[in-house]
Amino acid sequence: MNYETIKLTVDQGIVLVELNRPQKMNAINRPMWDEIRLAFQHISEAREARVAVLSGTGPHFCAGIDIAMLSGTVGGHDETCPGRLREKLRRSVLELQDVVNSIERCTKPVLAALHGVCYGAAIDIATACDMRYASEDARISVKEIDLGLTADVGVLQRLPRVIGEGMARELAYTAREVPGREAKEIGLVNRCFPSREQLLEGVMEMARTMAAKSPLALRGCKEMFAYTRDHSVADALNYVATWNAAMLISDDLKEAMAAFKEKRSPVYRD
């Protein structure tokens, strides 16, 4: 597919998804929202895609939602009926939520590489990823409250599960910037790297490690983590038993066992 606002690069099962409006600090306009969803739908379905890495071109990851788009969403309706106007606004919010959800719905692991400014909707997107990594120059902020807004596309729902409710409330109530090192300390990111170059190198190395694993097992792990988050332990155990009853006996299992016996690295099909 041809994209206007993002770049996709595929190499050995790893799809690098780059937000690509560097002249606007990768602020997310309407076309970018649409293309993010299309990209992750494609990654989810593409056999050759095993792991995705989400990054941004230029000096910043993402400055959040494009202000021009935000103004249009809030005040760009010609509806005179207050009820219908608010219904349209609600549908607009649900539509943006679905874009962020598409990252979480993606059947492949998604790693976020955060550098420079990471504001507002950028954190909604990052918390929908499986893992997050940052460079020391990262400046992370749940920025919406500074615009008089309650963040509404996922960060308030996902961030407490990542860093705990107390710290999540602090960031949401104050919009203070969290540098890369502190992001590692509070568990917002898994690792912090000295520079953007080392960040991308480290994240791609992690992605290569994952891409070498059983694709079927990777997808199963992601499915289980997502299901377990919203269900009881008993329900989740029952679900994984059902999953493995269907998926356990596979070519991937045969290859893993053969590779172990032959003392070699396994090679899995897409």
C-alpha positions, -999 to 999 in steps of 0.1 A, spaced: 0 0 0 10 36 -6 9 57 26 10 95 28 18 100 65 36 68 76 65 47 63 65 9 63 97 -12 59 97 -50 61 129 -69 67 131 -106 78 97 -106 94 100 -73 112 78 -44 100 91 -10 109 62 15 111 74 51 112 51 81 117 63 104 89 53 140 94 86 152 108 79 189 98 49 187 122 67 167 149 47 137 136 15 152 150 -14 129 140 -37 144 114 -68 127 100 -49 108 72 -24 95 97 -51 82 120 -66 63 91 -33 50 79 -22 38 114 -53 16 115 -48 3 79 -11 -4 86 -18 -25 117 -47 -43 101 -23 -52 73 5 -63 97 -20 -84 116 -30 -103 85 3 -105 66 19 -139 69 54 -125 64 50 -100 93 61 -115 127 69 -84 148 62 -47 144 83 -17 156 66 17 159 88 47 157 88 83 143 110 100 117 129 132 126 138 144 160 105 134 177 83 104 181 50 123 181 35 155 194 0 141 197 -31 149 179 -28 177 153 -43 209 167 -60 217 134 -77 183 134 -87 188 171 -103 221 164 -122 206 135 -134 177 156 -147 200 183 -161 228 163 -163 216 127 -199 204 127 -229 222 111 -255 204 131 -279 227 149 -295 201 172 -274 198 204 -283 161 208 -272 152 173 -241 173 175 -230 155 207 -238 122 191 -215 130 162 -188 140 186 -191 108 205 -189 88 173 -157 108 164 -141 99 197 -151 62 193 -135 62 159 -102 75 172 -104 49 200 -107 22 174 -75 34 157 -56 30 189 -73 -3 196 -61 -16 162 -26 -16 176 -37 -37 206 -58 -59 183 -28 -66 160 -20 -103 164 17 -97 162 38 -81 190 43 -43 187 73 -26 202 72 12 206 105 32 203 100 66 219 124 95 214 121 133 216 86 147 222 60 120 231 28 140 240 -9 133 243 -21 108 218 14 95 214 11 80 248 -23 66 240 -7 48 211 24 37 231 4 22 259 -15 1 233 18 -15 222 31 -46 238 63 -30 250 78 4 251 115 16 249 129 51 251 160 72 245 173 95 272 161 125 253 124 113 253 100 138 269 68 120 277 36 138 288 -1 130 292 -7 165 278 -45 166 274 -52 184 307 -32 214 296 -57 217 267 -86 215 290 -94 180 279 -99 146 295 -78 121 276 -103 99 258 -86 74 234 -70 50 258 -42 63 280 -63 67 312 -75 31 308 -42 15 299 -15 36 317 -26 25 352 -21 -11 342 14 -3 331 28 20 359 2 17 386 -28 40 394 -10 65 417 17 74 392 -8 74 363 -30 98 381 0 121 388 10 122 351 -26 128 340 -34 154 366 -2 174 361 9 168 324 45 170 337 72 157 313 88 124 322 123 120 307 135 87 293 154 76 324 125 83 347 102 64 323 124 34 329 124 39 367 86 40 369 81 10 345 66 30 316 94 17 293 113 -15 295 147 0 288 162 35 282 190 40 257 215 69 256 206 80 220 180 75 194 204 55 172 211 31 201 173 30 209 165 18 174 194 -6 173 183 -21 207 146 -23 198 153 -39 164 176 -64 181 148 -73 205 124 -76 175 148 -99 157 149 -121 188 111 -123 189 108 -128 151 130 -160 154 105 -176 178 75 -196 168 50 -172 151 21 -193 163 33 -192 199 40 -155 197 4 -149 186 -8 -172 214 11 -153 240 -3 -120 229 -38 -134 228 -35 -147 264 -21 -115 278 -50 -95 263 -76 -120 275 -61 -123 310 -62 -85 316 -100 -84 313 -109 -118 329 -105 -138 360 -75 -162 364 -99 -191 362 -114 -179 330 -80 -172 315 -67 -206 324 -97 -222 308 -92 -201 277 -55 -210 273 -64 -247 277 -89 -243 249 -63 -224 228 -36 -251 232 -61 -278 226 -65 -262 191 -30 -249 185 -5 -269 205 0 -297 179 16 -278 151 45 -276 127 61 -251 150 61 -276 179 76 -303 156 103 -279 144 112 -268 179 116 -304 191 136 -314 161 159 -284 165 164 -292 201 174 -328 193 197 -317 165 213 -289 185 204 -262 160 183 -231 158 147 -237 148 134 -223 115 97 -216 115 74 -210 85 55 -177 82 
